[in-house]
Amino acid sequence: MRYSNILSAVFSERLNRFEAEVLIDDIPVTVHVRNTGRCENLLLKGVEVALEPSSNPARKTPYSIIAAKHERQGWVNIDSSAPNAAVAEWLAGQKLSAVKREYTFGKSRVDFYAEHKGQKILIEVKGCTLERDGTGYFPDAPTERGIKHLKELAEAVFRGYDSYIAFVIQMNGISEVRPNAEIHAEFAAQYERSLAAGVNPLFLECRVERDALEVISPPIFG
């Protein structure tokens, strides 16, 4: 996926989960943060960030932060809506049928439902923006919703589905994601239980630019 009309700014401070202050040509501007996670390794004072203009002229914040430039990783996409869009593009090139988004299963909505050679498939997408020592970690903040999704995916395996938790790695050069037990031990424990129940992890490597996020991992549904 590719964005349009992106401009650069300098990050100043995070005001709350949804807003931050940046400098555009040295002028302070309040912008939307398109990620409710902590992003503490990325949104640092003085870091270059990429902004997408809002399509709503009446919105309080005229721009959204979609990416931040990390000293080692280069551009890291932090747009929480981007992983699903990137996965949709990735799946479009594979031999799948009956592809649906926001598929209701149990008490959850799973990001993707599809069929491959008659087999029912569920795919839940998670974006990874946290890196330590060359490995990605998820989550970067506690996620009860993530635990719920893992339980639903395990239940789906019991009902005959192929279930996948797909980590979209929103930075360059990272090929593996591990559960972040330091941040959310319960999520890490449920992750291991779900994998033991037959849920398949996918680590989707990406090409990340200031204005683009593209899954470059090879297709798995041939």
N, C-alpha and C positions, 0 to 999 in steps of 0.2 A: 504494500500500500504506500501511496505517496501523498504528501500534503502539498497545499498550494499557498503561496504568498507568505512564506515563513520569514520571520525576521529575528535578529539576535538581540539579546539584552544581557545585562549583568545582574546576577542574583544578589539580592540584599538580605532579606530575611523572610522567614515563613511567619505569617500572622496567625494562622490557624490551619485546620485540616484542609480547608478549601481555598485559601487565599495566601498570596505572598506579595512582597514588594520587590520590584526589580527596577533597574535603571535603564532607561532608553534614552540614549544621547545625554546621559547624566541627569535625566529628569526622573524622579520617583513615580512609579506607576503601580497601582494595585492590580494584580492579575489573578486569574483562576489557576489552581493547581489541579491538573487532571489526574490525580492519584491521591487517594486518602491514606496510603501507607506512609511510613516515616521518611523514607528516602534520605536518611541522615548521612549516608555516604556520598550523596550526590548534590543535594541542595545546600551548598555551602556558600558563605559570603564570598563574593568575587568570582564565582564560577560563571562561565558563559552558558546561557540557556537559549533554547529555541522557542519562539512564541508563534502560536497560530491565531490569527484574528478571529473574533467572534462574528458569526453571520447574523447575530441579533444586535442591531444598533442601540436597542434600549437596555441591553444587559449592563449590569453594574460594572463588571470587569470586561474591558474591551479585548483582552487577549487571554489565552491559556498556555501554560507551560507544557510542552510536549516532549522535551528532551533536555538533557544536561550534559555538559562535556566533562568527562572524568579524566583525570591526569594520566591514567594508564589505559583505560578501556576506550578512550575516545568518546564518541557520542553514545549516550544511553537513552533509549526511549522510555519515558515514564508515563505515557498516555495509557490509562487503564482500559480504554476501549480499543486500542490498537491490536492487542494480541488476537482477539476474536476476528477482526477484519483480516489480519494476516493469515490466520488459519483457514478462513473461508476461501481465500485465494489459493492457498496450498492444496486444500481438498478439491477444489474445482478441477485440478489437473489430474485427478485420480479416478479410477474406475469404480465409482460409487453410484448408488441409485437411492432415490427417496430421501435425499438430503434435506434435513429440516433444522432450523435454528430455534433456540429457546424451547426445547422439547420437554414437555411435562412428564416427569417420572416420579412417582410417589408424591412427596410434598415439596419437591424441588423442580427447578427448571434447569435442565442440563443443556450446555451450550450447543451441542450438535448431536443429532440422530442421523444415522445413515444405514444403508444396507450394502453388503458386499457378498456377492454370490449366495444370496439368500440368508446370510447371517446378519442379525441385528447388532448395531454398533452404537455405543454412547461415548461421547468425547466431552470431557469437561476441561476447559482451558484456564490456565493460570499464567500470569505474567511474572517473570523473574527479573528484578532490577538490582538485586544485592549480590555482590561478588566478594569472596574472600579467598586469597591464595589460589586464584585461577579456577575456582569452583563457584557455581551459582547456588544461592540458598533461598528458600521460600518457606514461610512468609517473612516479611520484614516488620510485621506487626501482627498481634494475635488475630486469628480469623476463625470465629465460630462457624461462619458460613462455609469455610473450607472444610472443616470437620464434617459438617452435615453432608457436603457433596461427596466426600470420601465414603461415608457410610452408605449413601444412596448408590454409588458406583459398585460397592461390594455386594449390595443387595441385588443389583442388576445382574451381576455375574451368576448369582444363585438362581436367577430366573432365566438364564440362558443367553444373556447378552454378552458380547465382547465389550469390556469397559476399559476406557483409557483416561488417564489424567495427563494432559498435555501441557508441559511447561514451555512457554514461549520465552526464550532467553533474549531479553531486549537489549543485548549488548554484543559486541563482536568478540569472537575468539573463545567463547565459553561453550563447552559441550556437555556439561553434566550439572544437574541440580540435585541438591540434597535437602532434606527437611531441616528447618532451622529450629532445633530443639531449644536453643538458648532463648529464643523469643517466644516460642509456643510449644512446650513439651507435649501437650495433649494432641496437637496437630501431628507432631512427629510420630507419636505412638500410634495414632489412628492410621497414618500413612503406612506404617509397617504392617499393621493388621490388614489393611485393605489390599496391599500387595500380596500378602500371604493368602488372601481370599481369591486372588486371581486378577485383580485390577492391574492393567499394564501401564507403566510409566513411559511417557514420550518426552525426550529432551530435544526440543526443536531449535536448532541453531539458526541464527538470523544474520542477515546483512543489515546493519544499522547505519543510517546517515542522518544528518541534521534534519532532513525532511522526508525520510523513508524508513520503513520497516518491512523486511521481506524474509519469509522463512526459506532457508536454503537447504534444509535437510531433505534427503531423497524421499520420494513417495513410498508409502508402506502398503497401500492397497493397489496392487497391480492387476 
